[in-house]
């Protein structure tokens, strides 16, 4: 029989990963793991711990193994159909909470897990929030998250602004689209996440070139546009804003002080 302490010592995983896995399988937080290190694991617990640890050692992201990832202080369900929410995106959400127009009609394009749309809806209940994704599997995850968190978000399937009812004219358009270049070496480290949500297989800018002309046609009264992008794409994204008549867009930095999103406010 194996105790909690023995399992922790025998595993070569990072200590933080081990702690999260133990909490997930055994319901023991970090303090309990320290206090009750002599607790004997059941055979079922040991098997589950070893199975998760093996997959983690092979590179499977921990949130996929545990089924959740925290974002803006809330647990979001995740699986390989959606990208894992990242802290850098919280910077975009903080900005949105402060700048989205009161009682506005907002859409989140390529919503994935729904972390942006759901958080905005919960933090700004005055807003009417819609969200879309091309992937039906991703929309199922977003739907489950909105239901679990009590976020009122209307979900539709399709590319960018195409699936929305024609009578809607959004006050704000948000997106965290695929922006990694197709030949970027970092994609290898992200191999367990949905590739189509990471890269456009080109220069990483196709989404911006597609969405901004759509906004001109379908949301002529738009007041706020905000897009996440790569650390080295701020200038290029601002240029695409400019080309489409949205002058004066600004790029903002994430917690690591890297340029992370570009936003435009109607003057």
N, C-alpha and C positions, 0 to 999 in steps of 0.2 A: 504493500500500500504506500502511496506517495502523499506527503503532506504539502501544504501550500508553500512552505519555505523551501522544501526540497525541489518542488517544481520550478520555483523562481530561480533557484541556484543552478538547476540543470539546463535551463533554456539559454540559448546564446542570443536571444533577441534583445533589442534595446529595452532598458528597464521601464520606460514609459509605455511601450507597446505591451510588455508583459502585464503591467498593472491594469491597463484597459481591458486586455483579454480576460484576465481573472475576474474583473468586475462584471464583464459581460456574461461570462459563463456561470460564475458562482455568486454573483450579487454582492461581492465584497469590495468595498472601496479601499483606497490606499491605507487608511488608518486600520481598517479591519484586517488587511493583509499583514500588517506589522504586528498587531496585537494577537491575532489568531493564526500565526504562522504554523503552529503545530496541528492545525485542523487537517484531518485526513480527507483527501479527495475521494469521491465515489468513482467507480470505474467509468461511469458515464461522463462525469465531469473531466476526468483525466483524458478520456478519448477525445472529447470536444476540444479541450485545451490544446492537445497535441496536434489535432487536425488543423485548427486555426493557426497555430504557431508554424506548422509546416508550410502552409500556404503563404503566410507572411514572410517566411524566410525565402520563399521563391519570388517575392516581389509584389504579391498582390497587396494593393493599398489597404490599410487597416480599416478605413471607413466602409469599404465594400464587405469586408469580413464581419464587421459588427453590424452593418446595415444602417448606420446613422453617422451624421457629421454635424457638429454644432456650427451654427452660423448666426451671428448677431444675438447670441445668448439663447438660441432655440435649437432643439434637435430636429434635423431634417433627415428623412428617410433617403437613402441613396442605394443604387445598384449600378451595375455596369452599363445601364441604358443612359445614365446621366453623368456629367462631370461632377467631381467632388467639389462642393463649395469651398472657396478659399478666403482667408482673412483679407487679402488685397481687395476683394470685391466689396467688403464691408465699408471701405473708404468711399466707394461710389454710392452705396446705400445711404451713408451718413449725409453725403452731399444732397442726395435726392430728397431725403426727409426735410431738409431745410429749404430747398429751392422749388420743389414742385408746387404748382399754383393751387391755391385753396379751392376745394370742391372740383378739382380738375378731373378730366377723363384721361387715363394713362394706359399705355400698353407696353408690355415687356416682350420683345421679339427674341425667339430662341430661348425660351424660359428654362429648359432643362428641368432641374429639380424643383423649380419654382421659388428658389430661395430669395431672389430679388423681389419678385412680384408679391409673394406672401409677406415678406418683411415690410415692404412699403405699405401694403394694405393694412397690416396690423399697427404699424407706427403712425400712419396717417389715415385714420378711419373716415376722414372727410372725402377721400378720393374714391373714384370708381376705377377699379383696376381690371384690365384685361391682360391675358398673356397667351402667347402662341408658340408652337413648336412644330417642326416638320415631322418629328418622330412621335408616333402614337405611343410607343413604350415610355418615352420621356414624359409625355403628357399624363400617362397613368401615374407616374411617380409624383408629378406636380399636383395632380388631383388629390392623391393620398396625403401629401403634405399639407395642402390647404385645408383639407377636412380635419386632419389631426390637430392642426394649430388654430382652427377656427378663423381662417383668413378668407374673406370674401373676394374671390378672384374668378373671373369668367374666362374659361379656357377654350381655345379653338385650335384646330390642326391645320397647318399649312405653312408655306414659306413667307417669312417676313410679314408685310401688311396685307398680303393677298387674301387670307381667310376671313378678314373682319367684315362685318356688315357695311355696305356702302354708305349708309346714312351716318356712320360714326365719323366724327372729325376730332382726332385726338389733340389734347392740349399738351401732351408730353409723350415722347417716344424714347424708350430705354432699350439697350441691347448689350449683351456680352457675347458677341458672335465668335465664330472660329477665326482666330487671327494669327495663329502660328504659321510661319512659312512652311511649305511642303517639304523642303529639304533640311529643316532645322533638326540638328542632332538631338535636341531635347525631347523630341517626339518618342524616341526609343524608351526613355525613362517613364513615359506616360502611356505605355503600350496597353495597359489594362483599361484605360478610359476610352470612351467612344471617339474614334479618330475624326469622324465627321463633325464633332462638336469642338474639336481642337484646331483643325486646319482646313483651309479651302484648297489644299494641294497646289497652291500657287504662291502669290506674294503676301498672303495674309490680309489683303485689303479688299477682296471682292465683295464682302458683305457691306462695307461702307459705301462702295460704289453703287450697290444695288438698292440699299435702304434709303439713302438720302434723296434720290430722284423720286422714289415712291412717296416720301413724306411731302415733297413739294406738290405732288398731284392729289394725294389722298388726305392730307392733314394741313390744309393751307393756313389754318389759324394756330398752328403749333407754337407753343411758347417756350418749351424746354426740349432739348435733345441731348442725350448723354449716352456715350458708348465707351465700354472698356476696350483696351487694346494693349499691345505689347509695349515693353519699356522703351523700345527704339522706334515706335510708330507715331508718336505724337505729332510731329511735323507733317508727316504724310496724311494723317487723318484730318488735321486742321486744313490742309490743302484741299481735301475732298469736300469738306464743309464749304470752303470758300468757292470752289467750282460750282457748287449747287446753290449759291446765293445766300448761304448762312454765314455771314461775315462776323468776325469777332469771337470765334470759338476759343476756349481756353483749355489747356491741359493741366491736370492736377496729379499730384504724386500720392503713392500708396504709403503704407507704414514703413516700408523699406527705403523710402525716399526715391523710388523709381517712378517715372512718368507712367500713369496707369489708366487714366480715362480722360476723355475730352468731352466738354459740355458746351452747349450753346444756349444762351438766354435771349429771348426776344427783347429788343431794346424798347 
